[in-house]
Amino acid sequence: MQVRFNCPTEGCVALIEMEPLPVAGEPIICPRCRKPHAVHVTEALRTENRVDACPICRCRELFIRKDFPQKAGLLIVVVAAIISFATFRTHFAVSWGVLGAAVLIDLVIYLLIGTVTVCYACRAEFRGATPDPKHEGFDLARSEKY
C-alpha cells in the first residue's frame, strides 16, 4: 500500500510518500523537518490491508474516491473546450464531436482507474488498500467537522 500525507508538524509543508507503510510501529521521519511521526497500525491494516483508522492521526472517518488524475482531467476539458469554441462557427458538427470525444475519454479513464481511501482529518491518501465497505464517498457535512 502506498501512503501519501502532509507532514503534521506546524510550519512544515513537506509531502511525505512511502510504500509500504511501516507495520512494525517504526516512526516516519519527515524528509524536510526531520521530525519523527508515530504510525499507529491497526490489526485490520496489518492483516487485511484494510484501512479502518488512519495510521497517521487515528481518525476513524475515511472516504473512498476515484484515483482520477485531476490535472489530466482538467487538461482534457480545457483542450476540448478550446477546440470546440474555435470550430463552433465553421464546423458545428466537429465542435460537438470534440466535446463528445472528451466525455468518452473522461469516461474510459474513470472506468479504468482504481480507488483511493482518504482520511477526513489529515487528508492522508492510501492507495492499494482493500476498500472497507463501511466507507462511502466524500460527504461535505462530515468534512466540515475537520
C-alpha positions in Angstrom: 0.0 0.0 0.0 1.2 3.5 -0.9 0.7 6.3 1.7 0.8 10.0 0.9 0.3 12.7 3.5 1.4 16.2 4.5 3.8 16.5 7.5 1.7 17.2 10.6 4.5 19.4 12.1 3.4 23.1 12.4 5.0 25.1 9.6 6.4 22.2 7.6 4.8 21.8 4.2 6.5 18.5 3.2 4.5 15.9 1.3 5.6 12.5 2.5 5.1 9.5 0.3 6.0 6.0 1.3 5.4 2.4 0.2 4.9 0.2 2.0 3.6 1.6 5.3 5.8 0.5 8.2 3.8 -2.1 10.1 6.2 -2.7 13.0 5.5 0.7 14.6 8.6 2.4 13.3 8.2 6.2 13.2 8.1 8.0 9.9 10.8 10.7 9.6 9.9 13.8 7.7 12.5 14.4 5.0 12.2 18.2 5.4 11.9 19.0 9.2 13.5 15.6 10.3 10.9 15.1 13.0 9.6 11.6 13.7 5.9 10.9 13.4 4.4 7.8 15.0 2.5 5.3 12.9 -0.5 3.6 14.5 -1.1 0.4 12.6 -4.4 -1.4 13.4 -4.9 -5.2 13.2 -7.2 -4.8 10.1 -4.4 -2.8 8.4 -1.8 -5.3 9.3 -3.6 -8.5 8.4 -6.3 -7.5 5.8 -4.6 -4.4 4.2 -7.9 -2.6 5.0 -7.7 1.0 6.4 -10.2 1.1 9.3 -8.4 4.0 11.1 -5.9 6.5 9.8 -2.4 5.3 10.9 -1.2 9.0 10.9 -3.9 10.8 13.0 -6.0 7.8 14.3 -9.2 9.3 12.8 -11.8 6.6 12.0 -13.7 8.7 9.5 -12.5 7.9 6.0 -13.9 8.1 2.5 -13.3 6.5 -0.8 -12.8 8.3 -4.1 -11.7 7.5 -7.6 -7.9 8.0 -8.0 -8.6 10.1 -11.1 -5.6 12.3 -12.2 -7.2 15.7 -11.7 -4.7 17.6 -13.8 -5.2 15.2 -16.7 -9.0 15.6 -16.4 -8.7 19.4 -16.4 -6.4 19.3 -19.4 -8.9 17.2 -21.4 -11.7 19.6 -20.6 -9.7 22.7 -21.4 -8.3 21.4 -24.7 -11.8 20.2 -25.8 -13.4 23.5 -24.8 -10.8 25.5 -26.8 -11.1 23.3 -29.9 -14.9 23.3 -29.7 -15.0 27.1 -29.3 -12.6 27.6 -32.2 -14.6 25.3 -34.5 -18.1 26.2 -33.4 -18.9 28.8 -36.2 -17.2 26.9 -39.1 -17.6 23.2 -38.2 -20.7 22.8 -36.0 -20.6 19.0 -36.0 -16.8 18.9 -35.3 -17.3 21.2 -32.4 -19.9 19.0 -30.8 -17.9 15.9 -31.7 -14.9 17.1 -29.8 -17.0 17.7 -26.7 -18.4 14.2 -27.1 -15.0 12.7 -27.5 -13.8 14.5 -24.4 -16.7 12.9 -22.4 -15.9 9.5 -23.8 -12.2 9.8 -22.9 -13.1 11.0 -19.4 -15.5 8.0 -19.0 -12.9 5.5 -20.1 -10.3 6.9 -17.7 -12.9 6.9 -14.9 -13.8 3.2 -15.5 -10.2 2.0 -15.7 -8.8 3.9 -12.7 -8.8 2.5 -9.2 -9.9 3.9 -5.9 -8.1 5.6 -3.0 -9.0 5.8 0.6 -8.7 9.3 2.2 -8.8 10.4 5.8 -11.2 13.3 6.5 -9.0 14.8 9.3 -5.4 14.8 7.8 -6.2 14.1 4.2 -3.8 11.1 4.1 -4.3 9.0 1.0 -4.0 5.2 0.9 -3.5 3.6 -2.5 -3.7 -0.1 -3.0 -5.7 -0.7 0.2 -8.6 -3.1 0.3 -11.8 -0.9 0.2 -13.7 -1.0 3.5 -17.4 -1.4 2.9 -18.2 1.0 5.8 -16.5 3.9 3.9 -18.6 5.8 1.5 -18.0 8.7 -1.0 -17.0 12.1 0.2 -19.5 13.8 2.5 -19.2 17.6 2.8 -21.0 17.8 6.1 -18.6 15.3 7.6 -15.6 17.0 6.1 -16.6 20.3 7.7 -16.1 18.8 11.1 -12.4 18.7 10.4 
